Amino acid sequence: MEERPVQKGHKLVVNNRKTSLVTGVIDVLSFDLNEILLETEQGMMMVKGTDLHVNRLSLEKGEVDLSGNIDSIAYSEVHAGGKQGENLFSKLFR
């Protein structure tokens, strides 16, 4: 019998605005030194700051470790259905 972990939850831990652990990650849509855009179980999550890095990424576990100077974190909802992430992604950058 094959067991598949079902990731339904999402957790965000920020330490001193320098490092962050994010769980419940479905995909990393984009990242650069100033902005990281993640699709999570709870919607789209945008991290803004300076010198941002994705240190560890495990999509199998749904985990991402981030580092850098975190200035802001913002969420927007994703509704169930096909390709909603792409539609929301395009709306974020209009």
N, CA, C and O atoms as CSV, one atom per row, in Angstrom:
chain,resi,resn,atom,element,x,y,z
A,1,MET,N,N,0.846,-1.176,0.000
A,1,MET,CA,C,0.000,0.000,0.000
A,1,MET,C,C,0.894,1.242,0.000
A,1,MET,O,O,1.771,1.391,0.851
A,2,GLU,N,N,0.665,2.097,-0.932
A,2,GLU,CA,C,1.460,3.320,-1.053
A,2,GLU,C,C,0.795,4.445,-0.272
A,2,GLU,O,O,-0.389,4.729,-0.452
A,3,GLU,N,N,1.571,5.078,0.595
A,3,GLU,CA,C,1.051,6.204,1.368
A,3,GLU,C,C,1.502,7.495,0.724
A,3,GLU,O,O,2.684,7.684,0.436
A,4,ARG,N,N,0.554,8.376,0.502
A,4,ARG,CA,C,0.861,9.685,-0.062
A,4,ARG,C,C,0.506,10.738,0.966
A,4,ARG,O,O,-0.636,10.800,1.420
A,5,PRO,N,N,1.474,11.575,1.344
A,5,PRO,CA,C,1.143,12.626,2.309
A,5,PRO,C,C,0.203,13.649,1.686
A,5,PRO,O,O,0.438,14.126,0.576
A,6,VAL,N,N,-0.849,13.978,2.398
A,6,VAL,CA,C,-1.817,14.962,1.935
A,6,VAL,C,C,-1.564,16.247,2.713
A,6,VAL,O,O,-1.796,16.319,3.919
A,7,GLN,N,N,-1.093,17.240,2.010
A,7,GLN,CA,C,-0.737,18.511,2.627
A,7,GLN,C,C,-1.933,19.444,2.525
A,7,GLN,O,O,-2.224,19.949,1.441
A,8,LYS,N,N,-2.623,19.680,3.615
A,8,LYS,CA,C,-3.777,20.576,3.607
A,8,LYS,C,C,-3.502,21.852,4.383
A,8,LYS,O,O,-4.157,22.869,4.156
A,9,GLY,N,N,-2.552,21.812,5.285
A,9,GLY,CA,C,-2.275,22.966,6.118
A,9,GLY,C,C,-1.181,23.841,5.541
A,9,GLY,O,O,-0.510,23.483,4.573
A,10,HIS,N,N,-1.024,24.983,6.155
A,10,HIS,CA,C,0.006,25.939,5.738
A,10,HIS,C,C,0.536,26.602,6.998
A,10,HIS,O,O,-0.233,27.012,7.867
A,11,LYS,N,N,1.851,26.704,7.089
A,11,LYS,CA,C,2.461,27.365,8.244
A,11,LYS,C,C,3.561,28.281,7.756
A,11,LYS,O,O,4.304,27.949,6.832
A,12,LEU,N,N,3.656,29.446,8.393
A,12,LEU,CA,C,4.684,30.432,8.090
A,12,LEU,C,C,5.379,30.800,9.385
A,12,LEU,O,O,4.743,31.267,10.330
A,13,VAL,N,N,6.697,30.588,9.428
A,13,VAL,CA,C,7.497,30.961,10.589
A,13,VAL,C,C,8.566,31.928,10.107
A,13,VAL,O,O,9.341,31.603,9.208
A,14,VAL,N,N,8.611,33.126,10.707
A,14,VAL,CA,C,9.612,34.136,10.365
A,14,VAL,C,C,10.463,34.395,11.600
A,14,VAL,O,O,9.940,34.691,12.674
A,15,ASN,N,N,11.770,34.282,11.441
A,15,ASN,CA,C,12.706,34.515,12.539
A,15,ASN,C,C,13.482,35.801,12.307
A,15,ASN,O,O,14.297,35.885,11.389
A,16,ASN,N,N,13.227,36.802,13.143
A,16,ASN,CA,C,13.952,38.073,13.120
A,16,ASN,C,C,13.965,38.753,11.750
A,16,ASN,O,O,14.897,39.488,11.422
A,17,ARG,N,N,12.928,38.502,10.958
A,17,ARG,CA,C,12.806,39.077,9.611
A,17,ARG,C,C,13.989,38.732,8.715
A,17,ARG,O,O,14.233,39.419,7.723
A,18,LYS,N,N,14.726,37.675,9.053
A,18,LYS,CA,C,15.901,37.264,8.267
A,18,LYS,C,C,15.728,35.896,7.625
A,18,LYS,O,O,16.205,35.681,6.511
A,19,THR,N,N,15.059,34.966,8.301
A,19,THR,CA,C,14.841,33.625,7.760
A,19,THR,C,C,13.373,33.267,7.910
A,19,THR,O,O,12.666,33.807,8.761
A,20,SER,N,N,12.933,32.349,7.070
A,20,SER,CA,C,11.531,31.947,7.100
A,20,SER,C,C,11.408,30.498,6.659
A,20,SER,O,O,12.110,30.055,5.751
A,21,LEU,N,N,10.512,29.762,7.307
A,21,LEU,CA,C,10.132,28.421,6.911
A,21,LEU,C,C,8.662,28.466,6.521
A,21,LEU,O,O,7.828,28.933,7.296
A,22,VAL,N,N,8.342,27.984,5.327
A,22,VAL,CA,C,6.972,27.976,4.835
A,22,VAL,C,C,6.605,26.531,4.516
A,22,VAL,O,O,7.335,25.847,3.799
A,23,THR,N,N,5.470,26.064,5.050
A,23,THR,CA,C,4.966,24.738,4.707
A,23,THR,C,C,3.645,24.896,3.971
A,23,THR,O,O,3.045,25.971,3.973
A,24,GLY,N,N,3.204,23.825,3.346
A,24,GLY,CA,C,1.983,23.884,2.558
A,24,GLY,C,C,2.201,24.549,1.210
A,24,GLY,O,O,1.272,25.109,0.628
A,25,VAL,N,N,3.444,24.486,0.710
A,25,VAL,CA,C,3.785,25.111,-0.564
A,25,VAL,C,C,3.480,24.143,-1.700
A,25,VAL,O,O,3.901,22.986,-1.674
A,26,ILE,N,N,2.750,24.624,-2.689
A,26,ILE,CA,C,2.420,23.830,-3.873
A,26,ILE,C,C,3.448,24.071,-4.970
A,26,ILE,O,O,3.873,23.134,-5.646
A,27,ASP,N,N,3.854,25.345,-5.150
A,27,ASP,CA,C,4.781,25.681,-6.224
A,27,ASP,C,C,5.452,27.016,-5.943
A,27,ASP,O,O,4.890,27.867,-5.255
A,28,VAL,N,N,6.645,27.197,-6.472
A,28,VAL,CA,C,7.333,28.492,-6.469
A,28,VAL,C,C,7.156,29.054,-7.866
A,28,VAL,O,O,7.707,28.520,-8.829
A,29,LEU,N,N,6.389,30.133,-7.983
A,29,LEU,CA,C,6.073,30.679,-9.296
A,29,LEU,C,C,7.160,31.600,-9.825
A,29,LEU,O,O,7.436,31.606,-11.024
A,30,SER,N,N,7.780,32.381,-8.943
A,30,SER,CA,C,8.885,33.242,-9.368
A,30,SER,C,C,9.683,33.666,-8.144
A,30,SER,O,O,9.175,33.698,-7.023
A,31,PHE,N,N,10.943,33.989,-8.392
A,31,PHE,CA,C,11.756,34.535,-7.307
A,31,PHE,C,C,12.928,35.303,-7.886
A,31,PHE,O,O,13.483,34.946,-8.926
A,32,ASP,N,N,13.287,36.358,-7.190
A,32,ASP,CA,C,14.504,37.105,-7.464
A,32,ASP,C,C,14.971,37.698,-6.141
A,32,ASP,O,O,14.440,37.334,-5.092
A,33,LEU,N,N,15.930,38.585,-6.161
A,33,LEU,CA,C,16.495,39.122,-4.923
A,33,LEU,C,C,15.524,39.999,-4.139
A,33,LEU,O,O,15.727,40.227,-2.947
A,34,ASN,N,N,14.460,40.501,-4.797
A,34,ASN,CA,C,13.533,41.427,-4.146
A,34,ASN,C,C,12.127,40.872,-3.922
A,34,ASN,O,O,11.336,41.482,-3.203
A,35,GLU,N,N,11.800,39.722,-4.529
A,35,GLU,CA,C,10.427,39.228,-4.445
A,35,GLU,C,C,10.370,37.722,-4.706
A,35,GLU,O,O,11.025,37.207,-5.612
A,36,ILE,N,N,9.573,37.031,-3.892
A,36,ILE,CA,C,9.348,35.598,-4.077
A,36,ILE,C,C,7.842,35.380,-4.090
A,36,ILE,O,O,7.141,35.851,-3.194
A,37,LEU,N,N,7.335,34.669,-5.102
A,37,LEU,CA,C,5.916,34.394,-5.229
A,37,LEU,C,C,5.691,32.893,-5.115
A,37,LEU,O,O,6.179,32.117,-5.936
A,38,LEU,N,N,4.936,32.488,-4.075
A,38,LEU,CA,C,4.667,31.086,-3.798
A,38,LEU,C,C,3.178,30.807,-3.926
A,38,LEU,O,O,2.346,31.642,-3.572
A,39,GLU,N,N,2.850,29.623,-4.437
A,39,GLU,CA,C,1.472,29.149,-4.388
A,39,GLU,C,C,1.388,28.192,-3.209
A,39,GLU,O,O,2.090,27.182,-3.180
A,40,THR,N,N,0.531,28.502,-2.231
A,40,THR,CA,C,0.405,27.681,-1.034
A,40,THR,C,C,-1.000,27.091,-0.949
A,40,THR,O,O,-1.880,27.429,-1.741
A,41,GLU,N,N,-1.188,26.218,0.010
A,41,GLU,CA,C,-2.500,25.617,0.250
A,41,GLU,C,C,-3.540,26.667,0.635
A,41,GLU,O,O,-4.739,26.434,0.480
A,42,GLN,N,N,-3.095,27.823,1.136
A,42,GLN,CA,C,-4.001,28.872,1.579
A,42,GLN,C,C,-4.051,30.058,0.622
A,42,GLN,O,O,-4.595,31.104,0.974
A,43,GLY,N,N,-3.505,29.919,-0.561
A,43,GLY,CA,C,-3.535,30.989,-1.542
A,43,GLY,C,C,-2.144,31.411,-1.963
A,43,GLY,O,O,-1.149,30.808,-1.560
A,44,MET,N,N,-2.084,32.444,-2.770
A,44,MET,CA,C,-0.814,32.968,-3.245
A,44,MET,C,C,-0.156,33.771,-2.130
A,44,MET,O,O,-0.827,34.510,-1.408
A,45,MET,N,N,1.157,33.622,-1.994
A,45,MET,CA,C,1.907,34.335,-0.957
A,45,MET,C,C,3.071,35.052,-1.619
A,45,MET,O,O,3.889,34.431,-2.298
A,46,MET,N,N,3.142,36.365,-1.418
A,46,MET,CA,C,4.223,37.161,-1.980
A,46,MET,C,C,5.097,37.695,-0.851
A,46,MET,O,O,4.608,38.349,0.071
A,47,VAL,N,N,6.392,37.409,-0.933
A,47,VAL,CA,C,7.368,37.882,0.045
A,47,VAL,C,C,8.203,38.937,-0.650
A,47,VAL,O,O,8.773,38.688,-1.712
A,48,LYS,N,N,8.274,40.129,-0.045
A,48,LYS,CA,C,9.089,41.204,-0.608
A,48,LYS,C,C,10.184,41.572,0.386
A,48,LYS,O,O,9.995,41.492,1.600
A,49,GLY,N,N,11.321,41.974,-0.149
A,49,GLY,CA,C,12.444,42.369,0.688
A,49,GLY,C,C,13.667,42.611,-0.163
A,49,GLY,O,O,13.569,42.948,-1.343
A,50,THR,N,N,14.830,42.434,0.457
A,50,THR,CA,C,16.092,42.596,-0.259
A,50,THR,C,C,16.975,41.392,0.016
A,50,THR,O,O,16.912,40.790,1.088
A,51,ASP,N,N,17.788,41.054,-0.952
A,51,ASP,CA,C,18.740,39.944,-0.853
A,51,ASP,C,C,18.034,38.628,-0.481
A,51,ASP,O,O,18.548,37.853,0.325
A,52,LEU,N,N,16.848,38.382,-1.077
A,52,LEU,CA,C,16.065,37.184,-0.770
A,52,LEU,C,C,16.611,35.977,-1.519
A,52,LEU,O,O,17.001,36.078,-2.682
A,53,HIS,N,N,16.633,34.827,-0.837
A,53,HIS,CA,C,17.126,33.583,-1.418
A,53,HIS,C,C,16.214,32.436,-1.021
A,53,HIS,O,O,15.689,32.406,0.093
A,54,VAL,N,N,16.027,31.494,-1.933
A,54,VAL,CA,C,15.355,30.235,-1.634
A,54,VAL,C,C,16.461,29.244,-1.298
A,54,VAL,O,O,17.160,28.764,-2.190
A,55,ASN,N,N,16.623,28.934,0.000
A,55,ASN,CA,C,17.722,28.077,0.433
A,55,ASN,C,C,17.418,26.597,0.263
A,55,ASN,O,O,18.300,25.822,-0.107
A,56,ARG,N,N,16.190,26.201,0.527
A,56,ARG,CA,C,15.807,24.794,0.417
A,56,ARG,C,C,14.387,24.737,-0.114
A,56,ARG,O,O,13.505,25.463,0.345
A,57,LEU,N,N,14.182,23.867,-1.082
A,57,LEU,CA,C,12.862,23.689,-1.675
A,57,LEU,C,C,12.567,22.202,-1.755
A,57,LEU,O,O,13.328,21.447,-2.361
A,58,SER,N,N,11.469,21.779,-1.148
A,58,SER,CA,C,11.018,20.392,-1.240
A,58,SER,C,C,9.528,20.413,-1.553
A,58,SER,O,O,8.695,20.529,-0.654
A,59,LEU,N,N,9.203,20.299,-2.837
A,59,LEU,CA,C,7.796,20.305,-3.222
A,59,LEU,C,C,7.108,19.017,-2.808
A,59,LEU,O,O,5.891,18.996,-2.624
A,60,GLU,N,N,7.881,17.928,-2.656
A,60,GLU,CA,C,7.302,16.678,-2.177
A,60,GLU,C,C,6.760,16.850,-0.762
A,60,GLU,O,O,5.682,16.350,-0.439
A,61,LYS,N,N,7.509,17.557,0.080
A,61,LYS,CA,C,7.071,17.833,1.453
A,61,LYS,C,C,6.271,19.121,1.546
A,61,LYS,O,O,5.607,19.367,2.552
A,62,GLY,N,N,6.327,19.944,0.508
A,62,GLY,CA,C,5.624,21.222,0.522
A,62,GLY,C,C,6.298,22.257,1.399
A,62,GLY,O,O,5.626,23.074,2.029
A,63,GLU,N,N,7.642,22.229,1.447
A,63,GLU,CA,C,8.387,23.130,2.333
A,63,GLU,C,C,9.381,23.984,1.555
A,63,GLU,O,O,9.974,23.542,0.571
A,64,VAL,N,N,9.546,25.229,2.027
A,64,VAL,CA,C,10.517,26.155,1.467
A,64,VAL,C,C,11.184,26.895,2.618
A,64,VAL,O,O,10.509,27.372,3.530
A,65,ASP,N,N,12.516,26.991,2.573
A,65,ASP,CA,C,13.276,27.824,3.507
A,65,ASP,C,C,13.746,29.058,2.754
A,65,ASP,O,O,14.362,28.952,1.693
A,66,LEU,N,N,13.452,30.234,3.313
A,66,LEU,CA,C,13.838,31.498,2.702
A,66,LEU,C,C,14.800,32.240,3.617
A,66,LEU,O,O,14.775,32.056,4.834
A,67,SER,N,N,15.648,33.081,3.027
A,67,SER,CA,C,16.502,33.959,3.828
A,67,SER,C,C,16.641,35.291,3.115
A,67,SER,O,O,16.374,35.400,1.918
A,68,GLY,N,N,17.057,36.294,3.856
A,68,GLY,CA,C,17.222,37.643,3.332
A,68,GLY,C,C,16.582,38.635,4.273
A,68,GLY,O,O,16.220,38.286,5.396
A,69,ASN,N,N,16.439,39.857,3.831
A,69,ASN,CA,C,15.794,40.908,4.615
A,69,ASN,C,C,14.329,40.991,4.201
A,69,ASN,O,O,14.001,41.559,3.160
A,70,ILE,N,N,13.448,40.420,5.028
A,70,ILE,CA,C,12.020,40.335,4.696
A,70,ILE,C,C,11.332,41.632,5.116
A,70,ILE,O,O,11.329,41.991,6.293
A,71,ASP,N,N,10.751,42.328,4.142
A,71,ASP,CA,C,10.043,43.580,4.407
A,71,ASP,C,C,8.539,43.388,4.529
A,71,ASP,O,O,7.900,44.022,5.369
A,72,SER,N,N,7.960,42.510,3.691
A,72,SER,CA,C,6.514,42.299,3.749
A,72,SER,C,C,6.146,40.919,3.217
A,72,SER,O,O,6.854,40.314,2.412
A,73,ILE,N,N,4.998,40.453,3.710
A,73,ILE,CA,C,4.417,39.194,3.237
A,73,ILE,C,C,2.938,39.471,2.992
A,73,ILE,O,O,2.243,39.979,3.872
A,74,ALA,N,N,2.459,39.136,1.796
A,74,ALA,CA,C,1.062,39.392,1.446
A,74,ALA,C,C,0.454,38.136,0.842
A,74,ALA,O,O,1.118,37.385,0.129
A,75,TYR,N,N,-0.823,37.925,1.143
A,75,TYR,CA,C,-1.580,36.796,0.616
A,75,TYR,C,C,-2.691,37.283,-0.286
A,75,TYR,O,O,-3.212,38.385,-0.118
A,76,SER,N,N,-3.046,36.449,-1.245
A,76,SER,CA,C,-4.264,36.647,-2.023
A,76,SER,C,C,-4.844,35.264,-2.272
A,76,SER,O,O,-4.108,34.282,-2.375
A,77,GLU,N,N,-6.170,35.189,-2.368
A,77,GLU,CA,C,-6.859,33.900,-2.437
A,77,GLU,C,C,-6.774,33.277,-3.817
A,77,GLU,O,O,-6.712,33.963,-4.838
A,78,VAL,N,N,-6.772,31.946,-3.810
A,78,VAL,CA,C,-6.883,31.165,-5.034
A,78,VAL,C,C,-8.103,30.291,-4.873
A,78,VAL,O,O,-8.230,29.585,-3.872
A,79,HIS,N,N,-9.001,30.324,-5.833
A,79,HIS,CA,C,-10.204,29.506,-5.781
A,79,HIS,C,C,-9.947,28.197,-6.496
A,79,HIS,O,O,-9.188,28.152,-7.464
A,80,ALA,N,N,-10.580,27.122,-6.021
A,80,ALA,CA,C,-10.396,25.800,-6.622
A,80,ALA,C,C,-10.852,25.818,-8.074
A,80,ALA,O,O,-11.834,26.469,-8.429
A,81,GLY,N,N,-10.119,25.093,-8.896
A,81,GLY,CA,C,-10.445,25.031,-10.314
A,81,GLY,C,C,-9.168,25.047,-11.124
A,81,GLY,O,O,-8.079,25.205,-10.572
A,82,GLY,N,N,-9.294,24.886,-12.408
A,82,GLY,CA,C,-8.129,24.802,-13.260
A,82,GLY,C,C,-7.477,26.138,-13.511
A,82,GLY,O,O,-8.162,27.141,-13.708
A,83,LYS,N,N,-6.166,26.160,-13.505
A,83,LYS,CA,C,-5.323,27.288,-13.897
A,83,LYS,C,C,-5.663,28.588,-13.194
A,83,LYS,O,O,-5.394,29.656,-13.744
A,84,GLN,N,N,-6.240,28.546,-12.007
A,84,GLN,CA,C,-6.532,29.781,-11.278
A,84,GLN,C,C,-5.236,30.459,-10.851
A,84,GLN,O,O,-5.182,31.686,-10.773
A,85,GLY,N,N,-4.197,29.686,-10.574
A,85,GLY,CA,C,-2.924,30.264,-10.179
A,85,GLY,C,C,-2.358,31.166,-11.258
A,85,GLY,O,O,-1.824,32.234,-10.959
A,86,GLU,N,N,-2.469,30.745,-12.513
A,86,GLU,CA,C,-1.988,31.561,-13.610
A,86,GLU,C,C,-2.813,32.831,-13.735
A,86,GLU,O,O,-2.262,33.903,-13.987
A,87,ASN,N,N,-4.133,32.727,-13.564
A,87,ASN,CA,C,-4.978,33.910,-13.667
A,87,ASN,C,C,-4.648,34.901,-12.560
A,87,ASN,O,O,-4.546,36.102,-12.810
A,88,LEU,N,N,-4.482,34.404,-11.337
A,88,LEU,CA,C,-4.147,35.275,-10.227
A,88,LEU,C,C,-2.769,35.884,-10.413
A,88,LEU,O,O,-2.557,37.061,-10.122
A,89,PHE,N,N,-1.834,35.081,-10.899
A,89,PHE,CA,C,-0.480,35.567,-11.154
A,89,PHE,C,C,-0.499,36.741,-12.125
A,89,PHE,O,O,0.184,37.743,-11.911
A,90,SER,N,N,-1.284,36.613,-13.194
A,90,SER,CA,C,-1.365,37.702,-14.158
A,90,SER,C,C,-2.040,38.930,-13.565
A,90,SER,O,O,-1.692,40.055,-13.924
A,91,LYS,N,N,-3.006,38.735,-12.659
A,91,LYS,CA,C,-3.691,39.859,-12.024
A,91,LYS,C,C,-2.756,40.602,-11.074
A,91,LYS,O,O,-2.861,41.820,-10.929
A,92,LEU,N,N,-1.844,39.879,-10.426
A,92,LEU,CA,C,-0.934,40.525,-9.472
A,92,LEU,C,C,-0.003,41.514,-10.174
A,92,LEU,O,O,0.435,42.492,-9.569
A,93,PHE,N,N,0.298,41.261,-11.443
A,93,PHE,CA,C,1.288,42.093,-12.122
A,93,PHE,C,C,0.699,42.942,-13.232
A,93,PHE,O,O,1.387,43.264,-14.201
A,94,ARG,N,N,-0.565,43.306,-13.099
A,94,ARG,CA,C,-1.189,44.220,-14.076
A,94,ARG,C,C,-0.763,45.624,-13.820
A,94,ARG,O,O,-1.180,46.536,-14.534
